């Protein structure tokens, strides 16, 4: 059974967490991305209930978590601080941190800055910040693939995405996943609608607050960003699972990853899109179980 409860963090933020599994089992934290919430991990949590104690929070700005209105509240340091505090509340170190999309951005940074908080890391279709920064600055293919990040920062975008029963958001799935009709069920659509109705405006603040977007001019903030290797090197054992058909995050983002992740293992999934968690939940479960073993 999956239980949902608020977790109040010492710095005034509350994250709503979906929890499964008994105390005393290996502890696994699951981080979601955009435009999602912690509920996306429920099929994985159900399958792991006898193997692990899993926590899947709604991150800041999503669903019924704390959602400050100001953009500055969504800068990376603040978001990472939320996850640090949650791990400390769970009982550090974690046996495994699992993360996708924006959740992966937090996980990469946390693993580099606080290696004492986790034993292993599993990243699913989320680029390492050192690799991503260079691709956004210099790779035309990645700049084109990530152009949507700037569009999501435009004024009035939340209203435009919500129009016609969230047509602009369904396009994120239907345009990227050939098997979308198999997994995007009416029940799952309703879960998404509930999250978007509650927090679409504040969830977009993750994009607005980040300097890691394709540059539109020579004055953009990304040109000032430098990430020294020592600041973003992840030294814990790290598994990366990558759907090769990810239109937003092409497989070229895997090149050079060994520079930042000395203990790296990689699984490329042919035909899988950015939404591999929905498309192949059993594969994700098997990867988590293998790392726990």
Beta strands, then each sheet from edge to edge (+ up, - down):
strand 1: 3-8
strand 2: 14-20
strand 3: 26-31
strand 4: 52-58
strand 5: 96-100
strand 6: 120-124
strand 7: 237-243
strand 8: 264-269
sheet 1: 1+ 2- 4+ 3+ 5+ 6+ 7+ 8+
end
